[in-house]
Amino acid sequence: MKFTENISIDRDYFEVLDILPDQVVIKSKCTGHTWQLVFRGDRYIDIYHKHKDRDSFHWHQSVLTFPDAVDEIKGHDEFQLNGRRPTYLVYARDGIYRNGRLKKY
């Protein structure tokens, strides 16, 4: 897969910083984090990111598709915006789902 092949970027959510045939660099407008998506042939996409412009990129995760990469980035943004706590729902005894938090032991 090459970036130029039928992949669209939500420009309301991301600022596009660089586009090459085998990678794209985007910045989340929510957190200001910068993401580099490197396409590894038809196999997978490596996701790298940095928190500040002066930082170096570090490996975040590998995924199989571009939509998976976007979902991972948006999930990471939610995690950051939630005080670096997971955002998921927990079923309570009263039948209402509430935001959950992992317990630290």
C-alpha positions as CSV (number, residue, x, y, z in Angstrom):
1,M,0.0,0.0,0.0
2,K,1.2,3.5,-0.7
3,F,-0.2,6.5,1.0
4,T,-1.4,8.0,-2.3
5,E,-3.8,5.1,-2.9
6,N,-7.4,6.0,-1.9
7,I,-6.6,7.1,1.7
8,S,-8.2,10.2,2.9
9,I,-7.3,12.2,6.1
10,D,-9.9,14.0,8.2
11,R,-8.5,17.6,7.9
12,D,-10.9,18.8,10.6
13,Y,-9.1,16.5,13.1
14,F,-5.6,16.5,11.6
15,E,-3.1,19.0,10.2
16,V,-1.2,17.4,7.4
17,L,2.5,18.2,7.7
18,D,4.1,16.0,5.1
19,I,3.0,13.4,2.5
20,L,5.4,11.0,0.8
21,P,4.5,7.8,-1.2
22,D,5.4,5.6,1.8
23,Q,4.6,7.8,4.8
24,V,2.5,10.7,6.0
25,V,3.1,13.0,8.9
26,I,0.1,14.5,10.6
27,K,-0.6,16.5,13.8
28,S,-3.6,16.0,16.0
29,K,-5.5,19.3,16.4
30,C,-6.8,17.9,19.8
31,T,-3.5,17.2,21.5
32,G,-0.9,18.8,19.3
33,H,0.9,15.4,19.1
34,T,2.6,14.7,15.8
35,W,2.2,11.3,14.2
36,Q,4.3,9.6,11.4
37,L,2.7,6.7,9.7
38,V,5.2,4.6,7.7
39,F,3.7,2.1,5.2
40,R,5.7,-1.1,5.1
41,G,4.7,-2.5,1.7
42,D,1.4,-4.3,1.8
43,R,2.0,-5.8,5.2
44,Y,1.4,-3.2,7.9
45,I,1.8,0.4,9.0
46,D,4.3,1.5,11.7
47,I,3.0,4.4,13.9
48,Y,5.5,6.7,15.5
49,H,4.7,9.8,17.5
50,K,6.1,12.7,19.5
51,H,4.5,14.9,22.1
52,K,6.2,18.1,21.2
53,D,7.7,19.4,18.0
54,R,11.2,19.5,19.5
55,D,11.0,15.8,20.5
56,S,12.1,12.9,18.5
57,F,9.7,10.4,17.1
58,H,9.3,7.1,19.1
59,W,7.6,3.9,18.0
60,H,4.0,3.7,19.2
61,Q,2.5,0.6,17.5
62,S,2.0,-1.3,14.2
63,V,-1.4,-1.8,12.6
64,L,-2.7,-3.5,9.5
65,T,-4.7,-0.7,7.9
66,F,-4.9,3.1,7.7
67,P,-8.3,3.2,9.4
68,D,-6.8,1.2,12.3
69,A,-4.0,3.8,12.5
70,V,-6.5,6.6,12.7
71,D,-8.5,4.8,15.4
72,E,-5.4,4.2,17.4
73,I,-4.4,7.9,17.2
74,K,-7.9,9.1,18.2
75,G,-7.9,6.6,21.1
76,H,-4.6,7.9,22.2
77,D,-5.9,11.4,22.1
78,E,-8.9,10.4,24.3
79,F,-6.5,8.8,26.7
80,Q,-4.4,12.0,26.9
81,L,-7.4,14.2,27.2
82,N,-8.8,12.0,30.0
83,G,-5.8,12.7,32.2
84,R,-3.8,9.8,30.8
85,R,-6.5,7.3,32.1
86,P,-8.2,4.7,29.9
87,T,-11.6,5.7,28.5
88,Y,-13.9,2.7,28.5
89,L,-17.3,2.0,30.0
90,V,-17.9,-0.2,33.0
91,Y,-21.3,-1.8,33.7
92,A,-22.5,-0.9,37.2
93,R,-25.0,-2.8,39.3
94,D,-27.7,-0.2,38.7
95,G,-27.6,-0.9,34.9
96,I,-25.9,2.3,34.0
97,Y,-22.6,2.4,32.1
98,R,-20.0,4.8,33.5
99,N,-16.4,5.8,32.6
100,G,-14.1,3.2,34.1
101,R,-10.6,3.5,35.5
102,L,-8.0,0.8,35.9
103,K,-7.1,0.1,39.5
104,K,-3.4,0.5,40.4
105,Y,-2.1,-2.1,42.8
